[in-house]
Amino acid sequence: MAGPEGDRLIRVDMTNQTVSEEPYPDEWKLLGGRALSAKILLAECDPTCDPLGPDNVLVMAPGVVSGTMAPTSGRISIGGKSPLTGGIKEANAGGNPGQDLMKLGIRVVVVTGKPSDPEKRYGLELTTDGMKVVAADDYKGMWNYACCEKLAENYSKTASFITIGPAGELQLTGASVACTDQQKERRPARHAARGGLGAVMGSKGLKYVAVDPGRARVRRPADMKGFSAKCKTYTKDYLAGPQMFKTGTSSVVPVANMLHTFPYKNRTEGQSPDADTLDGKNINASFEERGGEMHNCMTGCIVQCSNIVHDAEGNYKTSALEFETLTLLGANCAVASWEDVADLDRLCDEVGLDTIETGAAIAILMDAGEMEWGDAEAMKKLVREIAEGTELGVAVGNGAVSVGVRTGHKRVPVVRGQAVPAWDPRPLKATGISYAIGPMGADHTAGLIVNPGMPADQWAQASQEVQLVNAVCDSSGFCQFLQPTLDDIREYYGLLYGEEVSRQQIADQGWECLQDEWEFNRRAGFTEADDDIPACLREEGVGPDHSIVFDVPLDVIQQVKTRFELRDELFAAKASG
């Protein structure tokens, strides 16, 4: 299968601060993003290695169609062995770095080793003029926004940036990797947040990556006419449809609360009494008076699900304030005001933290009696402490399990060490199966199914299918919110490379990705006993009489690892995050 010439695989050795390149393998033409990351990690990373040691491999992989004219297609996968879960991890982010890498013909960046001096900081420059590791001690300890402002002063207007904040430099296992958005300010508001991959980047002494495509044009598909027609038709059909993310994910609050999946006080309840004041409708209502708007986080996005939030004085505060953040840093900690959650979101983006993991960790601290429920000001102070590396800050920055160990508290809702997201597995059984057996640990973007009435005999197959579809989507570069189907993705691939991609091929790619990830985890030491939801969610219920628990038998969960027969409906199934 022919592909664009000049595609490259970039290797960065942080032990010696050297960069080399090699031709991108022909057999990987259809691999990008998550599937490519899994393939490289299984082949090159020892699953038993220290995640913060020199043998871990950090992968930065744009999707297959990133850098093309395809709509909403520029996402990037950050991968590695997770210091949070101890297994394989891929975290996906928007912004412009993925597109810019592909415009340079860079299909993947593989970072290995670590500097001999842990106090040194480095940057990686990838430009039309060349590639090199440069000294970056001047950026040491900087918060993400200040770091990107300084980078913008030192690099051209066409550059985008991948950075870590103090949490990543401190190698805290709740640390995220930030990508700049497409706005002229290049704000570090798009995060590959889950799994502590910011700590992996920090362990390698890598403070930032600057990607500058200069005047490089978008990638040219083999079938230019067909690809252009597909883009136009797809865009027209999407914009004529319901556009369910038009007001952002924050508008989901009322529905989630109704379904008892808007966790309150460390998941002791499934509904929050503050749902109305946390509802994203308040954010959208603020636009007229304060400014702010819905915008696209990457060039060429037609979804525009990202809200730009301003404070009462009309000054920029954060972007985007998502449902997951309103839940975990809001309702789950008994915080009543969306404006307080906006402050916390900005702080987490600055320090470089996963808002889900941080909110879950603080809720456990509150549940253990070490902080008052709903004390937003104390929470803000604590997030700042994380950047300073205080004893309590480090405990919280290392996530939910870390706080559980510190306090001795027993209600620690995690799967394989990673905090359970907002969408609760008790009313959403099929989603719970995805959390339990999915290679990433509890991760809603890997397999979310919002169907509380689904018959029990459909749970395992539904979980497997949505995980497969989402794995392909996360490999393509498309945003899950665009909701491409497997048929859509294979058609784009075929037009990009000038050859037909069959239904069997595209489905096999998703299944192979899952198998690679499961195999990595098996080699890392995980067993079937790890494929479960924590006891607190099996024993403690939600709902009017607290009767809704996660009661899916273990043998049903294991059915997901045996491939179901491919159904025609699978190829029309939409990616969902």
N, C-alpha and C positions, 0 to 999 in steps of 0.2 A: 504494500500500500504506500503510495507516494505521499509525501508531506512537504511542508515548506522547507526549503534548503536553509542551512545555516543554524538550525536549532542546536542549542548547546546545553550541556550539563556542567554547572560550575561547582568546583570543590574549593572549600576554604579550610585551611589548616590553621587553627588558632594557636597551636603550640608554637609554630614557627611564623605565624602571621603571613602566610603565603596564599595566593589564589592561582588556580589552574583551571583549564577548561578541557572538555572532550566532546566529541560529537554525541548528540542525543541518540540513544539506541533506536533503530528502526522498529524493533519489536514493541517498543513502548509508545508508538505513535498515538494510540487511543487512550493512553494513561496520562492523567494530570491530577492535580489536587490530592484528595484523600487517597485514592487508589494508588497513585504514584508514590506517595509518602509511605504507605503500607508496604509496597513492594521493596522500596529501598531499605526501610527499617528492618524488614524480615531478613534481607540479604546481608546487610552491613552492620547492624547494631546487635550486640550481644544482649539478649533479653534479660540476662542476669546482672548486667552492669549496674554500677552506681549511677542513678539518673543525673547526678550533679558532678560526675567524674568525667575524665577525658574520653571515655569510650562511648558515651552517649552520642547520638547523631541527631543534629537539629536539621530538619528539612523545611525548606520554604518553596512551596510548589503552587504556581498558578494553575487554574483549570485549563482544560483542553482548548476551549474557545475564548479564553481570556485574551484581550488584545485585538479581538476582531470587532466588526461592526454589530455583532449580535447584541440584543438589548440585555441590560442588567447581567452582564456575563464576566465581570472582572474580579471575582472573588479569589482569594488566596488561601491555601491550607498551610498551617504551621504544624509540623509533626515532630515527634520524638518519644522517647520513653518518659512517661509521666512521673515526676517526683511525688505527685499527690497520690496516684493510684498504684504505681509500681508496674503498670502495664502500658500498652501502646496508647498513644493519644494523637488525635488530630483535632485542631481547633481552627475554625473557619472565620475569615474576616472580610469585610468590604473595604471600601476605600480604593485608592488608585495604584498601590504598589504592584498588585497582581497584573494589571493591564500593562503597566510600564515595563515590568520584567519581560513580558511576552513580546512587547514591541522591540525589545533589544535581542529577541531570539533566545532568551534564557528560559528554558522549560523548568528548571529546578536549581536551587542552591542547596548544597549539602555541606553543613558545617560540622567539623570534627575537632577533637583535641581541646586543650585549654592552656592559657598562658602560665608560665612558671611563676609569675608575680601576680597574685590575686588582687592586688591593689590597682593594677593597670586597667585602663579602659581603651577600647578600640572601636573604630567605625569601619564599615565596609562600603566602599564606593563601587557602584556598578553603573557605568556611563558609556556613551558612544565613544569616548576617548580611551576607555580601558577599565580595568578592575584592579583594585588594590585595597589592602587593609591599612588604615591610617591611625595615628595616635588620636585618642579622644578623651584624654584626662581632663580637659577643660569642661567636659559634659558630665563628669562624675557626680553622682548624687542628685542631678537635676530632675525635677518633676517633668512629666511628659510635655505639658504645654510649653513651658519655658525652654525645654530642650528643642522642641520643634520650631519655636520662634527663632532660636539661635541658628538652627540648621538652615532655616529659610533665608537667613541673612548671609550664610556662607555658601549656599548652593544656588543654582539657577532657578528661575521660576517654573521650569518644567519638571523639577525633581519632586519625588514623593518620598516618604520616610517610613521606616519600620523602627520602632524604638521600645525600650523598656524604661520603667520608672524605678524609683528606689526599691520597691518590693522585689523586682527582678534582680537588681544589683545585690540585694541582701539574700538572694536565692531562697525566698519564701515560696512555699509550694502552692500558694493561692495567687501567684503572680501571673499577669497577662502580658501579651505582646500587642502593642498598639500600632495601628496603621493610620496614616493621614487620609482625610477625606478629599473630595475633589474640589472643595471650595477654595477660593484664592488664599484663605488664611491657612490652609493645610492643617486643620486641627486633628490631633491624635485621638479621635473619638470613636474609631472603629477598632474593636479589640478581638483578637483570637484569645478568648478569655479563659477557657476551661482547661483544667489539668495541670496548671503550673508551668506551662512552657516558657513563660517569662523568666522563671528561675533557671531553666536550661540555657536560655540565651545569656542570662547573667553569669552562669557558671563558666561560660566560654569567654568572658570578658568583653562581650559584644554589646555595646551600648546602643548602636544604631546601624541601620542599613540605609544608604541614600541611593535611590534608583532614579537615574536621569536619562530618559529616552531621547532628549533633545527634540529634534523635529522628525523623529522616526514615525512612519505612518502605521496605521493599523495593519494587522496581518492580512494578507491577500489570500482568499480561499481558492482552491483549484477550480471550483465552479462558481465564478464570481456572480454571474447572472442569477443562477439558482439560489445561491446563498443570500444575495440581496433581496430577492423576491420572498424568500422564507422569512427574513427579518421584518420586511414590511408587512406581510400578512400576519405574522405572529404579533407584532406590535399593535396593529389595527384591531385584531381580535381581542387582545388583552385590554386595551383601553376602552373597548366597547362592552366589556364584561363587568362583573360586579366590583372588581378592584377592592377586595376585602381588606387590604392593608392601607387603604387610602388615608386613614386617620391614624395609622401607626398601631403597633401591638398594644399600646397602653389602653386602647379603647376596648380591649377584651375583658377588662376587670369585671363589669356587671355579669357577664356570662359565666366567667370562672367562679365568681362568688355564688351564683345560683347553683352551680354544679358541685359545690363544696370542694373546689380546688383552688381556693384563694387562701392559703394557709395562714393561720393566726397563732401567735405565741408558740413558736417552735412546733407547729403542726398539731397542737392539741385540739384545734378546731379547724374546720374546713372553710369557714366563713369569717370575714372580718366585720366588726361593727362600723369600721371606718371606710368601707368600700366606696361610699359616695364621694368622700373627700380625697380618695386615692385614684378615683376614676380618671382615665386619660382625657375625658371630655373637658376637664378643667384646664388641661394644658392647651388644647385647641382653642378653647374659649379665651385664653389669655393672649392669643396672637393679635387680636384687634387693638387691644389697649397697650400691650407691651412690645409688640413686634414679635419676631420669630415666625416660623412657617414650617410646613412640611417640605422636605427637600430630598434630593438624591445624593447618597453618600459616595457614589462613584460616577464617573463620566459615562453617559449612555444608559443610565438607569431610568426605566419607565415606571417603576413601582412607587418610588418616592415615599417610602414608609417612615423615613427618619424625621423626627421632630427637632427643631431648633428651639430650645427653651431659653427665654430671657427672664431676668429678675424683675422686681417691681419698678426699678428705675429704667428698664428697657435695655439693660446690658446683657450680652451673651452670658449664659451660664453653662449649658451642657447640651450635648446631642449624642445619641438619642436617648430619651428616657423611656425604656422599654417596659413591657408588662412584667418580665422576669425580675427586673430591678424593683419595680413598684411592689412586687410581692415579697421578695426575700429581704430587701432592706426596708420595706414598708410594713405591710401587714404582718409578716412573720415575726417582726420585732415590735409589733403593736405601735408603730409610728403612724400617726393619723393624717399627716399633711403631705401631699405630693410635692410641695415646695421643699420640705425637709429632705425628701428622697432625692430631689433634683440636686441639692447640695451634696448629698452623700455620693450620688452618681459621679458628679464632677470630681470629688475627692478621690474616688476609686480610680477614675480615668487618669488623674494626675499622678497618683502613687503607683499605678499600674497593677490593679487588682481585679479579680473576677468578682462582680457584684453578687453573683449567686452564692459563691463559696463564702464570701465575706459576710453576707447577710445571714447565712445559715450558722456561721461560727458565732456571730454576735448574739443570735437568738439562743443558742445553747448557753452562752455566758449569762444571759438574762434568766433563762430557765433554771440555771444553777444558783440564782440569787446573787450573782456578783455584779449586776447592773440592773437598774430599774427598767421595767418594761416601758417602751415608748420614749425613752430619754434621748431624743435626737441630738441634742447638743453634746451629750456624753459620747454618743456614737461618732460624731464628727471629730471630737477631740481624740478618740481612740484611733480613727483612721489616720489622723496626722501622726499619732504615736507609732503606727506601723512603719511609716517612712523614717522615723528616727531610730527604729530598732530597739525600742524598749522591751522589757521582758514580756509584758502583756501584749504589746503590739506584735511581737514575733509570734506569740502563740496564736493570735487571731489571724495574722497574715499567713500562717501555715494551714489554716482551714478548720473545718468542722471537727474532724477527728482529733486534731491537735488540742482544741479547746475541750473536747470531751475527756481527753487524757488528763489535761491540766486540772479540770474541775472534778473529775470522777463521776460526772453526770452520765446517766444511762440512756437518755433519749437523744441519740445521735443519728439523724436520718441521712445515711449515706449508702452508696453501693460501691464496693471496691474503693473505698476511701474518698469518693467524690460526692459532694452534697446533692441531695435530690432537688431538682428544679421546682418551679412553681406548680406545674401540672402534676397533680397528686396521683400516685398509683392506686390509691384505694377506690375512688369512684371510676378511674380509668384503667381497667384491668389490663387491656392490651398494651397500653403505654407502660404500665408497670412491668410487663414482660420484657419490653424493650430495654428498660432500665436494668433489669436483673441479668439479662443474658447478652445485651449489647456489649461489644468489645471495649467501649469507652467508659463503662460505669454509667451512673445515672446522668443521662444527657438527652434532653427533649429533642434536640436537633437531629439526633440519630434515628428517632422513630416515634413520633408523636401521633396518637390516634385519639381524637376528642369525640368519643362515641360511647357514653356511659351505658347505653342500652344494648350494646353488641352481645349477641349470643355467645355463651362460653365456648362452644365448639369452633368458633371462628377466631378466637383470640390469638393463638399461636401463629396461624397462617397470616393473619392481618399484620402482626408484629414483624414477621419475617419479610413480608412484601414491602412494608413501608421502610424498613431498614435497608433493603436492597435498593429501592428507588432513591432514598436519600443518599446512599453511598455513591450511586452514579451521579446524582446531582452535585454532590460535594466534590466530585472528581472533574466535573465539566467546566466549572467556573460560573455557572448560573447560580443566582440567588434562589434559595428555596421559596422565597416569597413570590417569585415570578411563577412558581408552580409548574415548571415544565414536566411533561410526561416522558416516559422512556422512549416513546415514539418520536417526540419532539427532539430529544437529545440525539438519538441515532440519526435522524434526518439532518440535523446540523452537522454532525460528524461526517456523514457521507458527502455532503456538499463541500465541507472544508477540505476533505482529502480527495474528492473526486471518485470515490468508490462506494458502493452500497455497504452499509453496516446493518446487519440483520437483527431481528428481534432477539434471536438466540445469543448473538455476540454481545449485545448491550446488557442483557440480563446476566449473562455469564460474567461480565466484568464486575457487576455489583456483587454477585455471589463470591467471586474470587477475592474481592476486596475484603469482604467479611471473613472469609476463610483465612486469609493472610493475617488479619488482625487477631482472630481467635488463636491461630497457631503461635503468634508471637506471645500472647498471654499464656498459652499452655507452657511454652518454653520458659517463661518468666516464673512459673510455679503455680499458676491459678488452676483450680480444679472445679468440678461441677458444684462443689459445696459453696463456691463463691458466687454462683449464679442465683442469687436470691435477693429479696427485699429485706431490709433490717427488721428484726423482731418487733420493734416499737410500732411499725406500720402494719404488721400482721396482727398485733394484739390490741392496739389502741385505735378506735374507730373515729370516723367523722359522720356528719349527718345529724338530723334532729335528735336521734336517740343513740348516737355514737356507735351505730351498728355496722357502718360501712368500713370494712377492713380489707386488706389485701389478702385474699384467700385462695389464690391460684395455686394448685398443686405443683410440686417441683417437677413431676414428669411432664406436665403440660409446658412448662417453661423450656425444658430440654428439647421439645419437639421443634423448636426454632432452628436447631442446628442440623436438622435433616431437611433437605430441600423439598419443598412442595412442588407439585406439578405446575408448570407455567400456565397461567390462565390468560385469556385475551384481555381480561379486565386489568391485569397487572400493567400492561403497556399504556393504558389510559389513566393509570393512577397518578395523582399529582404529588410532587414532593411537598412535604409539610414540615415547618419548623415551629 
